[in-house]
């Protein structure tokens, strides 16, 4: 037991390094209700009174499962919905209620976050790229000395693929080797990996692991045969007894050592998984080992359950140096395959029970590159459990996506027996976590005013939860205000409630409040919805009022006019007004009754805080009561163009301005404005796959030259077939290469080429695969395999093959064009743009890339970038009706928008008609409409 303590310490250090303990979870302040009951302003709604708040329970019990869905290259598949997943628990189907894709790769930018608010008035978790947590575990006790050096060096490829904010740790088992706690300094992990040396001793001088196990288990005839070989009867009786005793002792020693190493590794993994439970969010554990063995049947499931509870995706890197010399033995083991089966079977079982896989390697970087791709995004899938699912027992969960060519990785062991946590507990855990939760988008701001009842500062918290169409059902929000000493000054947990109306085009709006002493705080706000998605955000709070002359003035609230008469003004996160007026509200507090009576307030809209007012209006002030007056007024926006402005409340005494409070305002454009044109990628012209592109003589000759590099022809008939292919007689290849030939890479490729030329795509694809099995690095076979797939309508397989060919440095104009077209046909516009931009830069004289890049921009809605490329190509190729039609459609649909070019539209439209394009009748009608419109 003592030997696993270093691994346990490292595991707990990893958890502690990223955990934050706040008193909010256990202190009396972390309850329903606020620290002090607020006194809402008459014009601004406050939260429900503590006695009226709903009981904190969830309407929908949802189990959330992390699921990886990847293609053949390990790239995560996007765009799946709840209907694409099927989930069973112990073989019985469950209803899938949600499926949200979460990207974890910075090179794939998310939708642009809202522009930053001046002076951090608004905080959001949108656009944040939280670093991944990756723990590399090197099982020194199960790696033989001198083995695995190349595999450990190859781990650099995983580190190379990580983002700067990703946190990586290194754990060695047993302890004593290099240990690195979670760090974004990836070079520390890289250096530590170089210092690791294996310690395993799987065999004895005479016995292999499998032989020692057979002796240990006393397997009858097998044991007797082994003993007869090692201690022949030709020995004297005494010599044989000594020999038999030595062999049995060696078997006992080998198995005791193996069991001890296995026990250390399994306990170390279990301790690591338990330690990782203290860190919120998904984690990835990469175990590098020669093997993993569990001596107890329930031990693997225990570790898998701990991994599930910690949201760990497990990947094994199996160092497969089977057959290579063992430095600890003078001769090779006679039971290599049996030894490997003993040491690796449980490694694969553990990967099956967790959300991961095992990749074998001697020293290739490909497994680490694959892992880097797979962990770049995952789905959070929610399903409704049934009553028996939470009976305290383990259950087998099976997740499937019934689509061909996809790999689904999800934990088969999911411990659902733990009691369901209330939303309040989940929110407290999310608030304590130092890393932002990103599954649920949040935006938050605060407003400070005076709490008349307590004399403290009332902090109004305004938040937007989710995006358009987010349902308030089952949604809960909690927050804590933490002072500069880390103490929770106030907190609140509140069920939003089903009475809040969900909007189709906006988030759920939350409004809460609490009262604190004046000062600076950090607001930590979290939300959780009925699907189990969580979001959190931190926001700096200045809980003070602004001193203006003899007054203390609250923050300015600006909002659209209330929809119904007498309704309260509702402060929003960011004031975006698509209405005819903006309403402002401030409170004035002062001890001088005369000054309060003579105070006036005017509301203004200006370009900035000091510029002249564009519009202004006097505010209406309430009667002074208890040293307080409220000022509310409205300014007209009918003459204000769309844009960003500053609203100001200017406070005057006796007609003399004393100061102002401000708030940014966005005046939104009219909803009647024209929407930008977007083109569906599938509807773009000229993107159909043409198999003749790969039958062009230069392309075929290049493939044959590459084939010859691999060595002389495998047979005379292959040599004749290659000569015929060089002469362009591709249709003869199949007849020349009949059955009976010895399998060879060149034979399979030429057969596939002949079948491809005849249009027999299924057979061609089989031959290209056979060629790649015999010569994996032969790029032309990969390219033609992609072409056969595309010809059969399987663009997904084609993209995978052509991407692989790109990685094998087989880039060419033809391949880039094929890949770009296939990506566009699949609707992967951003990827197509990247490929075509690179190709256009590499081969600037190839005008096809200018046209394709223009079409890709068009598909992505980037019309300003598309138009120059397309028009330049059309000017050089006036008979290309596909390009002309794209230009004409773009210009026609942009009519009426600012900057629309009527004359250019007419020029290209008339050119299209003159070129007798297939849609000329439609274009002729467009020309009539444009000519009849006023310039």
N, C-alpha and C positions, 0 to 999 in steps of 0.2 A: 504493500500500500504506500509505503513511504516514497517509492520511486516515481509515483505519478504526481507528487506534490508540485514540482516545478511546472508541469503542464497545467495543473489546476490553478496555480498562482498566475500563470500567464493568461489563462482564460478569464479569471476574475479581473485581472488588470485591464484586459481589453474592455470588459463591461464597465468597469469603474471609470475608465478614461473618458467615456462618452456619456456617463450618467450624471444627472443633476438632481439633488434632493431638495425639494422645497417643503416648507412646513404646511403648505396648502392642503396636502392630501389628508393630513391627520389632525390639523389644528382646528379649533372651534370655528375659525373664520371660514373654513372651507365647507360651507353648508349651503342649504337653500337660502336665498335671501342675501341681502347686502350686509356689509359690516354695520352700516347705520341706515336706517330707513330714510330714503330721500324724500324731499318735498318737491314734486314736479312743478315746473313753471306752468302757469295757466295756459300758455300758448304752445308748449312743447310737451308731447306725451311722455310719461315715465313708464317704467316697467310695472308689471302687476305687483300688488301688495303681497308680502310674503305669505300671508294666510290664504291667499287665493291661488297660489302657484300650484300647478298640477303635480301629482305624484310622479316621481322620476322613474318611469318604466318605458320600455320600448314596445311598440305595437307589433313589430315584425322581428322575429328571431332569425338572424341571418348568420351563417357560417361563411367566412371569407377564406378562400384558398388561393395561394399564389400558384399560377400556372404559366409555364413557358410553352409557347407554340412557335416552332421554328421550321424553316425550310431545310432542304438537304445540305445547305452550306452553313446552317446554324444561325441564319438571320431571323430575328423575330418577325412574325407575321402580324401586320396591323389590320385594323378594320373589322375584326370579328365582334359579334354581338352576343348577347345572352342566348339567342336562339341557335348559335353555332356550337354551343357546348352541351354535352350530355354528361350527367353526373349520377353515379349510383353509389349507395352506401350499403355494403354487404350484399351487393347484387340488386338492390331495390332502387328504382329511379327516384331522384329528388328534383324538385322544381328549381331551375336556375333563374334567378331574379335579376342578375346584373353581371356585366363583364366590362371592366374598364382597363384599357391599355395604359401602362405607365412606362414612359421612355426614360432610360437612364444613361443616355449618350448625348454629350454636348454637341457632337457634330451634326446631330439632327435637331435643329432648332425648333422649339415649340412655337405655338402661335405667339405673336408679339404681345408682351405684357403692356398694360396701360402705361402711358408716359409717367415718369416719376413726378410726384407731387412736390411743389416747392416747399422747402423747409420740413420735409418728411411729414406733411399733413396727412398723407394717406400711406399706409403700409399694406403690402400684399405678399402672398406666397406664390403668386403667378410669376413665371419666368425664372424662378429659383431652380438651380440645378443642384440638388443635394447629392453629395458624394456617396458612392456606393461603399459598402463595408465588405472587404474581402480578407479572409484569413487563410493564409497558406500554411498548411500543416505538413511537416516533413517527418515521416515515421522512421526515424533513425533505427529504432529497434527492429524494424522489418525491412531494412535495406542492407545488403551485405557490403562489407568493406570493399572499396574499389569499384562498386557498382553504382550506377545512377548519376555519374558526374555530368554526362551529356544531357540527361533529362532535367537536372537542376539548372544547368545553363540555359536550356530552352525555356525555362519559366520566365526569362527576361521578356519574351514576346508578350506574355500576359501583362507584365508591368508596363511595357511599351504602349499597350492599347488602352491603358487606364487614363482617366481624366485627372487633371491636377488636384481636384477636390476629393477624389476617391481616397478612402482611408484603407490602408493595408497593414496587416499584422503578420508576423511569422512566429509559429509555434513549432518546437521540436519535441518529439516523444521518443523515449523518455527525456526528461529535462537534462540540462547540462550542456546542450548545444546552444547555438545562437538563438536568442529570443528578441523579437522586436514588437513592442506594443503598437496599437493602431496609430498610424502616422500617414500624413500626406507626403512625407519625404520618401518617395519610393526608392531612392538610391540606397537608403539604409537597409531595406529589405534585399535589394539586389546584391549588396556587398555581403550580407549575412549568409545568403544562399551559397556563396562561393566557399564558405568555411565549414559546411556541413559534410560529415563523413559518416557512412553507414556503419552499423554495429551488429547487424544480424549474424547469427550462427545457426543456419538451418540444418546442417549436417554434421556428422562425425567423421573420423578418419576412414571408417569402413562403411558406414551406413548412410544412406540418403534419408530424407525426411519421410518418404513413403515407406521405406523399409523399417525405419524406427517405429512408425505408427503401427505397421503390421505386427511387429514383435510386441509392442506395448499392448495391443489389443488381442494378442495370442490367436491369430487367424489360422489355425490348423495347418493344412497342407502347405499353404503359402509360407508360413513361418518355418516349417520343417525343411522345406526345400532351400530356403535362404540359409538356415543354420548348417545344412549339409554342405553348401557351397563355401561358406566362410570358415567352418570348422569341420573339414572332411574326416571321415572315419579312418583315414589312413594315419591320423595322428594317434599317439598313444592315449590310453584312457585318461591319464592325468593331464596331458597336454590339451586334450579335447575339452575336459571339464573346465580348465582355466580359460580356454578360448570361448566356450559357451558363456561362462560367467562374464568375461570381458565384453562380449557382444551384447548381452542383456543389460549390463551396466551402461554401455554406450547408448543403447536404445532408450533406457530410462533418462539418461542425461540429455539426449537430444530432445526428447518430448517434454521434459520438465522445462528446459530452456525455451522451447517453442511456446509452451503454454504460458510461461511467465511473460514472454514478449507480447503474446496475444492479449493477456490480461491487462498489461500496462497500456497497450494501445487502445483497447476498448474503454478502459476506465478514463484514460486521457481524453478520448473523444467525447465520452459522456460528460466529463467535467467541462469541456469546452462548450458543448451545446447548452449546458445549464448556465454557464457564465454569459453566453450570448443572449439569453432570455432577458437580461437586464437592459439591453439596447433595443429601442423601438425600431420597427421597420425590417425590411428583408435584408438578409445577409447571405454571403456566398462563402462556403468552405471548400478549399481545394486540397485534397489529401494526396501527397506524393508518397508512394509506397511500393514495395514489391509484393505485398500481400497483406491480408487482414483476416484474422481468424477469431471466431467467438466460440468459447467453450460452453456457453449456456444458450439454450434455444430461445430464451426470452430476451437476451441481452441486446441483440440487434434491434428488436422492436422498441426496447427502452430507449436506445440511442436515437432511433428514428423518431419516436414520440417527442423526445427532447428537442430534436432538430425542427420538428413541426411547430412546437410551441415557441421556438425561437425564430421561426420564419427563415430557416436556413435552407438554401439550395446547396446540395452536396455534389461535388464532382470528384471522382477518383482518377488520379494519373497512375496507371499501373506500369511500373518500370519492367518491361518485358525483355529481359536479357536471357531468355530461355535458350539453352544450347551454347551460350558463350562460356568460356572457361570460368570456373569458380576459383577465385584466388585462395580460398581456404582448403581446397582439395587438390591432390596431385593428379586426379583423373576426373573426367566428367561423370556426373551422377547417372546411374543406369536407369533412373525413374524420373526423368525430367518432366514429362507431362503429368505424371501422378503428383509430383511435388507441387507443380504449378496449380493443379486443381485444388489441392489442400489449402494452399496459401491465398488463393484468389476468390474462391466461391463466395465467401461471406462478404468480400468487398463488393461484388456485384449485387448481392442480396441487399446490402445496405443502400446502394444507389437506387435500387428498385423501390425501396420503401420511402425514399426521400425524393425531393424534386431535383434530380440530377442524373448523372450518367458516369460511366467509367470509360476512359480512353487509354488504350495501350500504346506504349512508346518506348523506344530505345533512347532516342535523343531528338526526335523530330519536334519542331515548334508547332506543328499543325494542331495538336490537341489544345495547347494553350491559346492559340489564335481562335479556335472554335469556341472555347469557353468564353473568351472576351466578347465574341459576337453574341453568344446566347444570353449573356447577362446584361446586354444593352437594353433590354425591355422585357416586360412581363405583363400578364393579365392578373388583375384582382377579380376573381370570380366569386360571386355570392350565391349561396343556395339555401333553401329553407330546410332545416333538419326536421325530422319527425321525432315523436316522443321518445322512442327507444334509443335515439342517437345520443342522448345525454344521460345514459344509465350508468355512467362511471366506468364503462368498459371501452376497450379499443375497438375501432371499426375500420374496415377496409374501404377506402374511397377510390373510385375509378373515374377518371376524367377523360373524356374523349372529344375530339373534333373530327366528325366524319367527312374529312376532305382528303383526297389522295395527295401523297407527297409531303405530308406534314408530320412532324414529331411533336408529341405532347408530353411534357414532363410535369408531373404533379405528384405530390406525396400520396402514397397508397396507405400509409399509416397516419391517421389523423386523430389525435386524442380529443374527443369531444365530451369526455366525461366530466371535465372540470365544470363547476357551476358557472352559469352565464353571468358575466359582469354587467352591472347596470351601466347605463350611459354616463352617469355621474362619475363612476370609477374610471371608465375609459377616458373621459375628458380630463380627469385629474392626472392620469398617467401621461396623456398627450401633452398637457401643459408643462409637466415636469421635464419632459424630454428636451434636451438642448437642441436637437435637430428639428427643423420644421417638418410637419406632416404635409404632404403635397397632394394627397389623393382627392381632396375637396378644395377647390379654389376659394380663397378668402381675400377680401379687401376690408380695411378697417380704418376709422378715424375717430377722434374724440373731440368733444366740446366741453369747455369748463364754464361753470356758472356758480353762483352762491346758493348753498343749501340753507334756506332761511331757518329751518327748524334746529339744525345743529351748529350753524355758523361755519361749517367746514366747506370745502369746495366740492361741488357736485360734478362728477365726471360722467358725461353722457357718452356711451359707446355705441357707435353706429357701424354696422357691418353688412357686407353683402356676402352671401354664402352660395357657392356653386355658380352655375352659369345659366343660360336661358333654359327654362323648362324644369329647373330643379324643384322637386316636390318638398313642401314643408312637413309632410307627414313623417312622423318619427324623428324629426330633426331636433337636435339639442345643441345649445351653445353654452360654453362656460368660459370665464375669464378670471384672471387674478392680476391685481396691481401690486407690483413688487418694488420696494424702495431701494435706495442705493446700497443698503446693507444686506440685501437679499431677503428681507423680511416681507411677508405677505401682509399688506396693509388692508386689503379688502378683496373679496372674491364673490363670485356669483355663478350659479348653475341654473339654467332655465331651459325648459322645454318650449320650443317655439310654438308648437300647437298646430292643430289641423285647421284652426280658424283663419290662419294666414293664407291669403289667396296666392296660388302659384301663378306666375306669369309665363307666357310662352316665349317671351323675348328678353327675359331678365332673370337675375338671381333672386333668392329669398332675402328679404331685407329684415335685419334684426336690429332692435333698439333696446338697450339696457342702460342702467345707471347705478352708481354707487357714490358714497361720500367719503372723502379722505381729508387728512390735514394738508395744508398747502405744501407743495414741493414738487420734485421731479420723480417720475416713476417709469417703470416699464410695464406696459400692458401685455400680458400673455393670454391670447384668446385662442380657443379651440372649438371646433364644431365636429359633430358626427351625425351622419344621416342613417336612415333605416337600412341602407345597404351595407353599413359597416365602414363606409369611407370616412376618413378623418382628414382634417386640415387644421393647421395651426399657423399663427403669425405673431410676431412681436412688434410693438409699436411704442415709440417714446411718447410720454405724456407729460405735459407741463400743466400741472394742476394748480394754476394760479390765475388770478384775474389781472387785467391790464389797468394800470393806474393812469387816468387821464384827468388832470387838474384835481378837483376835490372828489373825484369818483373812482370807484373800482368797476370796471366794465367787463361783462362776460364776453366770451367768444361770439363772433358773429355767425348766426345761422342764416343761410340763404337756401331757398327752395322754390320750386314752382308753386303757383297758387293752389291751395287745397281744392280737391275736386268737388267737395260738397260744402255748403255754407255752414259755418260754425265749427268745421273740423280743425284739428290742431295741425300746426306746421310740423312736418316730420323732417328732422335733419338727416341728410343723406351722406354717403361716404364721400362722393365728389359731386359737386353741384353741376349737373348737365341739364340745361333747361331747353326743352323744345316746346315752348309756350310763348304767349305774348307778353308775359311779365315775369319779373323775379321779385320774390318777397323776402325781406330781411327782418331779423329780430335780434335785439340785444337787451340786456338788463343793465340798469345803472344802480349802483349802491353807493350811498353817501350818508354821512352823519349830519350834514348841514341841510336842514329842510329848505331854506331859502334857495340854496344852489340847486337842489333837486327840482324845485318849482320853476326856476328860470332856465332849466336845461332844455335844449332842443337837439334833435338828431335828424340828420339828413342821410338818405341812402343814395349812393352814386355807383356808376359803372365806369371804369377807366381802363386804359391799356395796361397800366401798371399802378403801383402804389402812390406814385408822386405825380403822374401825368394829369392833364386836365380831364374833368368829368365828361364823358360822352352823353350820359343822361343822368338826371338826379330827381329826387322827389323828397318832400319832408315826411318824416315818420310821425305816426300818431302815438302819443305817450299816455300810459295809464296814469291814474291818480297815484300819488305817492302814498305808500303804506309800508310801515316798518323799515323805513330807510331805503325803499326800493321803488323803481319805476321801470316798466317795460316799454320799449319803443319798437313799433312794427310799422313797416311801410312797404311800398312796391314801386318799382320803376318799370316803365314800358320798354320792351325790346323790339318794337315794330321797326325801328330804324337802325337797329344794330345788326351788322352782318355776322355770319357765323365766325366763331373763333374763340380764343382763350382770353379772358379778361380778369380784372380784379374788382370785386365788389367791396365798397367801403361804407362804414357807418361813421360819419363825422359828428363828433360830440361838441356842442357849443354851449357856452354860458353867457347870457346877456348878449347874444348875437356874435360873440367872439369865439372862433374855432379853438378848441383846446387840444384836440388829438383825434385819432381814428383807430378803429380795428378793421381788419380786412379778411377776406376769404376769396380764394380763386373761384372763378365761375367759367363754365364752358357753355357758350351759346351754340346749340346744335343747329345744323342746317335743316331746312324743311324736308319732311319725309317725302315730299313730292319730287325730290331731285332724282335724276336718272341714276340707276344703279350701274356699276361697272360691268362691262361685257366679260363673260367667261365662256370659254369653249371647252366642251368635253373632249378629252383626249381621244376617246373612241370615235368621235365624229370627225376627226381631222382627215383630210384627204391624203392619198398616196402613201399610206403606211402598211398596206397589206404585204405579208411576207411573200417574196418571189424566190422559189428555190433555185432559179436559174442564176442568181447572184453568185452561188458557190460552184457553179459549173463553168464559169468564165475561165478561159485558158490560163490567164495569169494566176488565178486563185488555185486552180488544180496543180499547176506546175510548182507553185510554192509549197503545196502540201507534199508533192512527190519528192521535192528536194529535201524537205524535212524528214521524210520517210527514209531516204537514202542515208541520212546522217547516222541512223541507228545501226548501220552495218550492211553487209552484203545481203542480197535477197535470200530468204529462207529456203527457196527451192527454185528449180529452173522454170516451173510454171509461173511462179510469182514474178520472176525476172521478165518473162514474156508479157505478163499482164501489165507490169509497170511500163514497159516500152509501148504497148498499145495505148495505155492511158496518156502517155506523153504525146502521142500522135492524135489525141482527141477521140479515140475510139472507146469511150467509156461504156458503151452498150455491150461490148464484147467481154468485159471483165468477168461477169458472172459465169459465162460459158467456159472461160479458160480456167477458172478456179473451182473445179468440181469437188465433190466430197472425197474423202480419203487422204487429203493432205494433212500433214502433221500441224497441229495448231501453232500459229505464229502471229505476232502483232501485225506484220506487213500483209500477211494473207488475209486476216480479218478486215483490215482497213480497206484493201482493194476490193474485197467482196462487198463491203458496205458502200463503197463509192459507186460500184456498178449498180447495186440495187437502188441507191439514191438517184442515179441518172435515169433509171427506169421508172421512178416514182413509187417504188415499193418501200415506203418509209418505215413501216414497222420492222421489216427484216433488216433494213439498213441500220436502224438504231441498235438492234441486237448485235450486229457485227461490229459497230463502233464501240459498243460496251465491251465486247470480247477483246478488241484491240487494246483498250485501255486497261483491262485486267492484266494483260501481258506486258504492256508498256505504259505505266500510269502517267508518265510525264510527256506523252505524245500529244501536243496541243492540237494538231489538225483533227485528230479523232474526236477530241472534245468539241471543237468548233462544228464539225459535221454532225455530231450527235445533237447539238443544240439546234442545228438547221432541220434535222429530221423531226425533232420535237415541235418546232415552230410550224413546219409543214402539216403536222397532224393537229394543229390548233392548241398545242400545249405550250403556251408562251412562258408559263412559270418555269417549266423544266428548261426551256431554251435560255431564259435569263440566267438560271443557275449555271448551266453549262458554259455560257459565254462569259459570265463573271469569272468562272474558274480559269478559262483560257486567258482572260486578262491578267489574272494573278500569275500565270505561267509565262508572262512576258511575250504573249503572242499578239500584242496590239497591232492593229492594221486599220486602214481606212474602212475596209469592208466589214471587219468585225465590229468596229465602233458604230458604224451605221446600222448594222443588224441589231446590236444590243440597244441602241437608242430607240429604234423603231419598236422593238419588243417591249421596252419599258413604257413607251407611250401607249401602245395597245393595251397594256395592263393598267394604265392610269397612274403609273409611278412617275409623275411628272418631274418632281424634284431630282430624282435619280437620273432621269433622262437628260435633264438640263446639265447636270454635272458631267455626264459622259460626253455630251455633244459640245459643251464649252471646251473641254480638254482636247477633243478631237479637232475642233475648229482652230485652236491655238497651235496644235501639232502639225496640221496639214492645212495651212491657210489658203492654199491654191485649190483645194477641193471645195468647190462651191456648193456641193450637196449639203455640207455641214452648215453652211449659212442658212440655207432654206429649212433644214430640219430643226436647227436651234430656234429659228423664228417660230416654227410651228409649236415647239415645246414651250416657248414663252407664252404663246397664245393659249395653250392648254392650261397654263398656270395662271392665267388672268393678268399677265405682265405685258399688257398691250403696248405700252410705250416703248418697251424693249423689242417687242416682236416686229412692230411696223417697219423700222429702218432696215432690219435684216431681210424681211420679205420683199419690200419694195426694191431693194438693191438687187436681189436675185431675179425678181420679175423683170426689171429693166434690162438685165442681161439675157433673160430667157423669156421673151414676150409670148412664146407659144405654150408656156407651162400654165395650163388652165387651172391646175390644182392650186398653185400658189396665187394666181390672180383671184380665184374665188375666195380664198382665205382673206386676202387684202380687202376685197370689195365688201365682204360680209362684215368685217371688222369696222370699216369706215361707215357702212350704212347703219349699223347698230349704234354707232357713236353720234349719230346725227342729233342735233339739239343740245349736245353737251358743250360746255365751254371749250373753245379751241377746235371744234369740229371743222374739218376741211372739206367743204362741199365740192370745190373744184377738183381736188385730188381724187375724191370718190368718183366723180364723173369720168375722169381720165382713165382710171383703171377699169371701171365698169364697162366703158366703151371698148377698151382693149380686150376684155374678156369676151364680149359679144363678137368682136371681129375675129377672135381666135376660135369661134364656134365651140365654146365650152358647153358641157352637157347641161348646165343649169342656166343657159342664156335666156330662156323665156322668163325665169324668175328675176334675173338680173335686169332684164329689159323693163320689168315693172318697177324695180327699184329706181332705175334711171328716170322714169316718168315722174315718180313721186318726188325725186330730188329736183328735177327741172321745174316742177310746178310750185315748189316751196319758195318762199321769199329768201333771197340771199342773206 
